[in-house]
Amino acid sequence: MILRLAIGSLRARALTVGMTVLAIALSVALFLGVEKTRTGARASFADTISGTDLIVGARSGSVQLLLYSVFRIGNATNNVTWQSYQDIADRPEVDWIVPISLGDSHRQFRVMGTTPAFFEHYKYRGGRSLSISNSHGLQDLYDAVIGADVAETLGYAVGDPIVVSHGLASFTAHDDQPFRVAGIIAKTGTPVDRTVIVSLEAIEAIHVDWQSGAQIPGQSTPVDVIRNMDLKPTAITAALVGVESRLQIFGLQRWINEYPEEPLLAILPGVALSELWQIVGIAETALLGVSAMVVVTALLGMMAMIFSSLNERRREMAIWRAMGARPTTILGLLVCEAMLMAAIGAILGFALLYVGLMLAQPWVDAAFGIWLPIEAPTAREFWVMACVVGAAAIASLVPAIKAYRLSLADGMMVKI
Amino acid sequence: MTELALSMTDVSYAWPGRGGFAISCPTFEIGHAESVLLLGESGSGKSTLLSLVCGIVAAQSGSVVVDGTDLGAMRAGRRDRFRADRIGVIFQQFNLLPYARVADNILLPLRFAPARKARANDPLNEAARLCRALGLPDGVLSQPSGSLSVGQQQRVAVARALIGSPPLIVADEPTSALDAATQDSFLSLLFDQTNRAKSSLLMVSHDERLGERFDRVINLQDIVTTHRGTA
């Protein structure tokens, strides 16, 4: 009966209660949204590469190597010579090895030179392979396979010509050697979507007339001459390695890191990723902290609302008291009302979150390549809701104790 | 003792705080099923007296005995429960929780007093009977209290005070919000139902004309002295 009366009391003040509930709902949605984005980003990052045991590159930082080789963020400081690559490939522990050569771009997208083995061994989101439409991969020297975002953004179809630019954000184009779109990779939600993939030989081919990062003036080798040249690369940027047995990962890693001919670095993608999270974690914590403060602010707003309603409710409290309610019942009534508001707010916040996710999911995916899953609430989220309701109860104690005092001081005869 | 509904002896009380208002009441008694009208202007200590009678505040000295039970011997929580069980209260106006249905308002004191609930037998039926007897329209029980007229609200307040037949009904100027015509019929209904329940009635008013209906009329000044300032 008291609960029913509390609900009735809230309904009678629908406008102010509604605003308060809305504020709580928005703050809870924000908090959970930040949390969802955070976990979604982590999952997306973690899903980007799977099945690769080691990534090898020139010696730098493990996070840097991971970022430029897999996420196409930042640049390599140095290359790996083809000789080193061969030495690693010849190790008995190596099951497969895929070279990667980066450095050129097409419009805003990066160009990656690799071998057909890439399509075979690159796995994402728990072991899924890339699927390429209308193509058997890289057949011709000037074939390019493009990611889904590249095709969508630039409006490319299979057969279209594309010209690769030298370097990133540069004005010099390899326009003497145009490529042809040979295939489009189905959407993966990984950086592959934003990558133009060509063969390792093609990277060599477009740099035949180049030296030290600049075109040799007046020199332009005809395409048919290039086609007949030996296009064995001299260097690559990085390599993805799969081992025969997982037990051999650390042995091979040590061997590569101690490789005497050249300073190399081999990393385990998962370990590098967790190092990356340690760095990103500070920003995440700050973001969570800010959104938690928004929840606190909403609860403070509720507290102020209860406070301001106390005076007009003194009459109501006097009625309760005259009917035999103890002061603690009045305290309980106010706390109960606050918890109801917080609970409705939290549930509404959840609903807002899901509506927001449904609206934002395609956009976030397209803009940031982060896939925000829409799934049943996790235990953690229920815990967040319980915390909000609990915090509301605590916050409402302050005005409730005031009401308790008032009802003691007023007796049952309130002068109006 | 038990023939008295209320007995106050050498009671004094001062509200806490600086310059607190204080009253003292040497003796005041109401017999069983007796109706008493207390005449007093506002500021004459009637609110304090009613708070003492209802056990909302405890006398600092002396004794307040309601229906044979000394309120001073009880702790605050038990006094609240005792009030719910033994005393029906009617205010001047704004008696009801406006957001609650009439039925919830009438049954509210029973929520805090299981014994009174048991006396009411079938509370919802009893509430309906009281509403009928007080001339309230059918179906009023399920209406929100805020939608009733002031006169109807006061009658609902009577129904709430009388449900479960508490030995003492305390009414604080229940007619002052009503016009002269409704006042009269309201009082008739109040007396009918109070007599039927064999409850005593203590009413406070400043209107001497009401006096003829009551067994006794007492001036508040005659039983209570008030002090203000350092108590």
Interface residues (C-beta under 8 A of the other chain):
Chain A: M1 I2 R4 L5 G8 S9 R11 A12 R315 E316 A318 I319 W320 R321 A322 M323 G324 A325 R326 P327 T328 T329 A409 G411 M412 M413 K415 I416
Chain B: W15 P16 S47 T48 L50 S51 C54 I56 V57 A76 G77 D80 R81 R83 A84 D85 V89 F91 F94 N95 L96 L97 P98 Y99 A100 R101 D104 L107 L108 P109 R111 F112 A113 G146 R160 D172
